[in-house]
């Protein structure tokens, strides 16, 4: 048995937001050193460690994300967050704990490839994977990357994945509209930024309809405009997201949205600045790799895709990879203040990591 539960309890109490995972990174580094590894700090809060089988061997990356969420915990756990207003409501503490458990159990093992244990910050804002890649964390001779995500709704202890799109591309945008304010009694002297925003958002469902996959989503979560009841708003801001499974649908919706913004400002005499706050491709699991995984993990179930996003997709742009869900059963949903992971599940994750690390993925 590994120390996975002790790691989980410790990490669960110190959730930190994206790019601020300093205590988490320190904990992971210290745990790896105690296991005999020589961890490397990547950027401010990323951590890697190597298990080298031979200089001529290829590399496999095992990845865990680290960041928490701005959610106040309401689980009642004796190991609840000590950071007010912050919580591991997405299970990243369990991901780190399971990977530390795997690092413990794999020490001294003869493996068919080199293993890079990669602890990644800032998954929640989708910038962390790109930052790890840009910092040179990924090995050159990379055969494959693997990641786990605990997942409510999948039966307890069951690993699940699928070939192709598992999680959607996630593109977050802001549209800043500039008009001209005026008294409502003389609204013809103004250029209404709020009505421009309404024109744009009202077209979202029609734009969605042009996607081939009808699950594609163009969503507005926020409109900010106006200060009082009788002034034509001179500015407005629209914030939303696009979620798609295919690159083609992603491009269709982006193009049609840009055209709608152009048409709306022309009709209202306003101006707009379109900002892509973040852009992350879909998690696309490699078919040949999934076929091998089914041999290694015969209990692997078929997952249903989700419009949630995950920047594990960035590693899949470098080499084939698989993101795997590990079912938590009938727990509260992710990002919920009462979300929890049954501790007994964590040893299952450690055991699955060992099987993955022991398989020759180059063959």
Secondary structure, 3 states (H helix, E strand, C coil): CCCHHHHHHHHHCCCCCCCCCHHHHHHHHHHHHHCCCCCEEECCCEEEEEECCCCCCCEEEEEEECCCECCCCCCCCCCCCCCCCCECCCCHHHHHHHHHHHHHHHCCCCCCCEEEEEEECCCCCCCHHHHHHHCCCCCCCEEEEEEEEEEECCCCCCEEECCEEEECEEEEEEEEEECECEEHHHHHHCECHHHHHHHHHHCHHHHHCCCCCCCCEEEEEEEEECCCCCEECCEEEEEEEEEECCHHHHHHHHHHHHHHHHHHHHHHCCEEEEEEEEEECCEEECHHHHHHHHHHCCCCEECCCECCCCCCHHHHCCCCEEEEEEEEECCCCCCCCCCCCCCCHHHHHHHHHHHHHHCCCCC
